[in-house]
Amino acid sequence: MLAMQRQERILADVRAHGAVRVTDLVADLDVSDMTVRRDIAALARLGVVRRVHGGAVDAHQTSHELDFAVKRTLAADHKLTIASAALAWITPGSSIALSAGSTAHLLAELIAADPALRPLTVVTNSLPVADTLHAASRRRGDGLDVVLTGGVRTPSDALVGPIADAALGQLRVDRVFLGVHGLDPDGLTTPNLLEAQTDRALICCAREVVVLADHSKWGVVGLARIAGLEAVDILITDAGLPADARRAAGRAVGRLLLAPLLTRASTRTCTQASAPALTPQLHPALTPERGEP
């Protein structure tokens, strides 16, 4: 198969599904990993796809929402890095909210594995997050309480809409950990109109807003705006965030934290006691009076 034919096939898959993984393309096209990456790079130079860790996504769609299973495979190590850094901002006896999304789910897995974080109350509109935490609570019976909002289920396994919004309107939590589809100098966005409203309800119910977003989310714009960057007390991302994005985000959010890269193997024994040792970098362009831990 010629390079042009492979690239046409890759582009068709991206447009059909919103994203592709390198590992899947290697098997489907029967070529090497490097060949697939070169093809994706060529399509990225044309501006028709956007490269992300482990694959590519459509460069133009603002209303396409990826399945939760697909999201988990994209930039997986960066998301784990961010979730591990976020763990240091959770204290026993507090109440937190976790949004839907793959990074928030990774944070839920770390919470579930760490008995030092009990007692803890977690409010969520994510079915995978609720399932993970509920399973841990049943196994240990150790003071982990889970509140699931209810609502209409999205492709990303979020519960959204008026029922979710009404439930969140009656609650107050110490911190919300919010995953987003994209962010840029104009704010946080998502492809789903109802999810944008429910994310705003999550923000409104929290004393402090912590956004979890890997570097590939910068510059991605979804159909619906959630909030401006000024609504974010802490933005936790990874060191892959470009310098211009660091400056723009650092000027707008309360704190910008750049977490060091980890892999799943390096966090298998991670506990809350070791979480502060992750020492996420505090970017100098911030206003330190907001979001003190």
C-alpha positions as CSV (number, residue, x, y, z in Angstrom):
1,M,0.0,0.0,0.0
2,L,1.4,3.4,-1.0
3,A,1.9,6.2,1.6
4,M,-1.0,8.2,0.1
5,Q,-3.3,5.3,0.3
6,R,-2.4,4.7,4.0
7,Q,-2.9,8.3,4.8
8,E,-6.3,8.4,3.2
9,R,-7.2,5.3,5.2
10,I,-6.0,6.9,8.4
11,L,-7.9,10.1,7.7
12,A,-11.1,8.2,7.0
13,D,-10.8,6.4,10.3
14,V,-10.2,9.7,12.2
15,R,-13.2,11.3,10.6
16,A,-15.4,8.3,11.2
17,H,-14.4,7.8,14.9
18,G,-12.9,11.1,16.0
19,A,-9.6,9.5,16.9
20,V,-7.2,6.7,16.0
21,R,-4.5,4.8,18.0
22,V,-1.1,4.0,16.6
23,T,-1.3,0.4,17.8
24,D,-4.6,-0.2,16.0
25,L,-3.3,1.3,12.8
26,V,-0.1,-0.9,12.9
27,A,-2.3,-4.0,13.0
28,D,-4.9,-2.8,10.5
29,L,-2.4,-1.6,7.9
30,D,0.3,-4.2,8.6
31,V,3.1,-1.7,8.8
32,S,5.6,-0.6,11.4
33,D,5.0,1.8,14.3
34,M,7.4,4.3,12.7
35,T,5.5,4.2,9.4
36,V,2.2,5.0,11.0
37,R,3.8,7.8,13.0
38,R,5.3,9.3,9.8
39,D,1.9,9.1,8.1
40,I,0.2,10.8,11.1
41,A,2.9,13.5,11.0
42,A,2.3,14.1,7.3
43,L,-1.5,14.5,7.9
44,A,-0.8,16.8,10.9
45,R,1.3,19.0,8.6
46,L,-1.6,19.3,6.3
47,G,-3.7,20.4,9.3
48,V,-6.4,17.6,9.0
49,V,-5.4,15.7,12.1
50,R,-3.9,16.7,15.4
51,R,-1.2,14.4,16.9
52,V,-1.6,13.3,20.5
53,H,0.3,10.8,22.6
54,G,-0.4,7.3,21.2
55,G,-2.5,8.4,18.2
56,A,-4.3,11.3,16.4
57,V,-7.6,13.1,16.7
58,D,-9.6,15.1,14.2
59,A,-8.2,18.6,14.0
60,H,-11.5,20.3,13.1
61,Q,-14.5,18.7,14.9
62,T,-15.8,20.6,17.8
63,S,-18.9,18.6,18.5
64,H,-17.6,15.0,18.3
65,E,-17.3,13.3,21.7
66,L,-15.0,10.3,22.1
67,D,-16.0,7.1,23.9
68,F,-14.6,6.7,27.4
69,A,-12.6,3.6,26.3
70,V,-10.9,5.6,23.5
71,K,-10.1,8.5,25.8
72,R,-8.3,6.2,28.2
73,T,-5.8,5.2,25.6
74,L,-4.8,8.7,24.5
75,A,-1.9,10.4,26.4
76,A,-2.3,7.7,29.0
77,D,1.1,8.3,30.8
78,H,0.6,12.0,30.9
79,K,-2.9,11.6,32.4
80,L,-1.5,9.2,35.0
81,T,1.1,11.8,35.9
82,I,-1.5,14.5,36.4
83,A,-3.8,12.2,38.4
84,S,-0.9,11.3,40.7
85,A,0.0,15.0,41.3
86,A,-3.7,15.8,42.0
87,L,-3.7,13.1,44.8
88,A,-1.5,15.4,46.9
89,W,-4.5,17.9,47.0
90,I,-6.9,15.5,48.6
91,T,-7.0,15.2,52.4
92,P,-8.8,12.8,54.7
93,G,-12.1,14.2,56.1
94,S,-12.8,16.4,53.1
95,S,-15.5,16.3,50.5
96,I,-14.5,16.4,46.8
97,A,-16.2,16.2,43.4
98,L,-14.8,14.3,40.4
99,S,-16.1,15.1,36.9
100,A,-16.3,12.6,34.1
101,G,-13.3,11.9,32.0
102,S,-10.3,9.5,31.8
103,T,-8.0,11.6,33.9
104,A,-10.5,12.0,36.7
105,H,-11.1,8.2,36.5
106,L,-7.4,7.6,37.0
107,L,-7.5,9.8,40.0
108,A,-10.4,7.8,41.3
109,E,-8.4,4.6,40.9
110,L,-5.6,6.2,43.0
111,I,-8.0,7.2,45.7
112,A,-9.5,3.8,45.8
113,A,-6.1,2.2,46.3
114,D,-5.1,4.6,49.1
115,P,-6.7,3.8,52.6
116,A,-4.8,6.8,54.1
117,L,-7.4,9.1,52.4
118,R,-10.3,8.0,54.6
119,P,-12.7,9.2,55.6
120,L,-13.6,10.9,52.3
121,T,-16.8,11.9,50.5
122,V,-16.7,11.9,46.7
123,V,-19.5,13.5,44.6
124,T,-19.4,12.5,40.9
125,N,-21.4,12.5,37.7
126,S,-19.2,9.8,36.2
127,L,-20.3,6.2,36.1
128,P,-16.8,4.7,35.8
129,V,-15.6,6.9,38.7
130,A,-18.6,5.8,40.9
131,D,-18.1,2.2,40.0
132,T,-14.4,2.3,40.9
133,L,-14.9,4.0,44.2
134,H,-18.0,2.0,45.2
135,A,-16.1,-1.3,44.6
136,A,-13.3,-0.1,46.8
137,S,-15.7,1.0,49.5
138,R,-17.4,-2.4,49.4
139,R,-14.1,-4.2,49.7
140,R,-12.7,-2.2,52.6
141,G,-15.7,-0.6,54.3
142,D,-13.4,2.1,55.3
143,G,-15.2,5.4,55.2
144,L,-15.3,6.1,51.5
145,D,-18.7,7.6,50.6
146,V,-19.8,8.0,47.0
147,V,-22.6,10.3,45.8
148,L,-23.7,9.8,42.2
149,T,-25.7,12.6,40.7
150,G,-28.0,10.8,38.2
151,G,-28.8,12.3,34.8
152,V,-28.6,11.5,31.1
153,R,-25.6,9.3,30.1
154,T,-23.2,10.6,27.4
155,P,-20.8,8.7,25.2
156,S,-18.0,9.5,27.7
157,D,-20.1,7.9,30.5
158,A,-20.9,11.2,32.1
159,L,-24.3,11.9,33.7
160,V,-25.5,15.3,32.6
161,G,-28.6,17.4,32.2
162,P,-31.2,18.9,34.6
163,I,-31.3,16.0,37.1
164,A,-27.5,16.2,37.5
165,D,-27.5,20.0,37.7
166,A,-30.3,20.0,40.3
167,A,-28.5,17.5,42.5
168,L,-25.2,19.4,42.3
169,G,-27.1,22.7,43.1
170,Q,-27.9,21.2,46.6
171,L,-24.3,20.2,47.4
172,R,-21.1,22.0,48.6
173,V,-17.7,20.4,48.4
174,D,-14.2,21.5,49.3
175,R,-12.6,20.9,45.8
176,V,-13.8,19.8,42.4
177,F,-11.3,18.0,40.1
178,L,-12.5,18.7,36.6
179,G,-11.4,17.0,33.4
180,V,-12.0,19.0,30.1
181,H,-12.1,18.2,26.4
182,G,-10.0,21.3,25.6
183,L,-8.8,24.6,26.8
184,D,-7.2,27.7,25.4
185,P,-6.9,31.4,26.4
186,D,-10.7,31.8,26.0
187,G,-11.4,29.1,28.6
188,L,-12.5,25.5,29.1
189,T,-14.7,23.7,26.5
190,T,-16.5,20.4,25.8
191,P,-18.3,19.0,22.7
192,N,-21.5,18.3,24.7
193,L,-23.9,21.2,25.4
194,L,-25.5,19.5,28.4
195,E,-22.1,18.4,29.8
196,A,-21.0,22.0,29.7
197,Q,-23.9,23.1,31.9
198,T,-23.3,20.2,34.4
199,D,-19.6,21.0,34.5
200,R,-20.5,24.6,35.4
201,A,-22.7,23.2,38.2
202,L,-19.7,21.2,39.5
203,I,-17.7,24.4,39.5
204,C,-20.4,26.3,41.4
205,C,-20.7,23.7,44.1
206,A,-16.9,23.7,45.0
207,R,-14.9,26.0,47.1
208,E,-11.9,25.4,44.9
209,V,-11.6,24.4,41.2
210,V,-8.8,22.1,40.1
211,V,-8.6,21.3,36.4
212,L,-6.8,18.2,35.2
213,A,-5.7,18.5,31.5
214,D,-2.7,17.0,29.7
215,H,-0.7,19.2,27.3
216,S,-2.5,17.8,24.2
217,K,-5.7,19.5,25.4
218,W,-4.3,23.0,24.9
219,G,-5.6,24.6,21.8
220,V,-8.5,22.1,21.5
221,V,-11.8,23.9,21.2
222,G,-15.2,22.1,21.8
223,L,-18.6,23.3,20.8
224,A,-19.6,24.5,24.3
225,R,-17.7,26.8,26.7
226,I,-17.7,25.7,30.3
227,A,-15.9,28.7,32.0
228,G,-13.1,31.1,31.6
229,L,-9.6,30.3,32.8
230,E,-10.0,32.8,35.6
231,A,-12.5,30.4,37.2
232,V,-9.6,27.9,37.7
233,D,-7.8,27.9,41.0
234,I,-5.3,25.2,40.1
235,L,-4.5,23.8,36.7
236,I,-2.5,20.6,36.8
237,T,-0.9,19.6,33.5
238,D,2.4,18.0,32.4
239,A,5.7,19.4,31.3
240,G,4.8,18.9,27.6
241,L,2.8,22.1,27.7
242,P,4.4,24.6,25.3
243,A,6.1,27.8,26.7
244,D,3.5,30.1,25.1
245,A,0.7,28.1,26.6
246,R,2.4,28.1,30.0
247,R,2.5,31.9,29.9
248,A,-1.1,32.3,28.8
249,A,-2.4,29.8,31.4
250,G,-0.1,31.1,34.1
251,R,-1.5,34.6,33.8
252,A,-5.1,33.5,34.0
253,V,-5.4,30.7,36.5
254,G,-4.6,30.8,40.2
255,R,-1.8,28.2,40.1
256,L,-0.2,26.3,37.2
257,L,1.4,23.0,38.2
258,L,3.6,21.1,35.8
259,A,3.7,17.4,37.0
260,P,6.8,15.3,36.2
261,L,6.2,12.4,33.8
262,L,5.3,9.0,35.5
263,T,4.3,5.7,34.1
264,R,1.8,3.2,35.5
265,A,4.6,1.0,36.7
266,S,6.1,3.8,38.8
267,T,2.9,4.5,40.6
268,R,1.9,0.9,41.5
269,T,3.0,1.5,45.1
270,C,2.0,5.2,45.3
271,T,0.3,6.3,48.5
272,Q,-0.9,9.6,49.8
273,A,2.2,9.8,51.9
274,S,4.3,9.7,48.9
275,A,2.2,11.9,46.7
276,P,3.7,15.3,47.8
277,A,7.1,13.9,46.8
278,L,6.0,14.1,43.2
279,T,6.9,17.8,43.5
280,P,4.9,19.2,40.6
281,Q,6.6,22.3,39.3
282,L,4.9,25.6,40.3
283,H,5.1,27.8,37.2
284,P,6.3,31.3,38.1
285,A,3.5,33.1,36.2
286,L,0.7,32.7,38.8
287,T,-1.1,34.5,41.6
288,P,0.0,32.6,44.7
289,E,-2.7,34.1,47.0
290,R,-5.4,31.9,45.3
291,G,-5.8,28.2,45.8
292,E,-3.5,27.6,48.9
293,P,-3.6,23.9,49.9
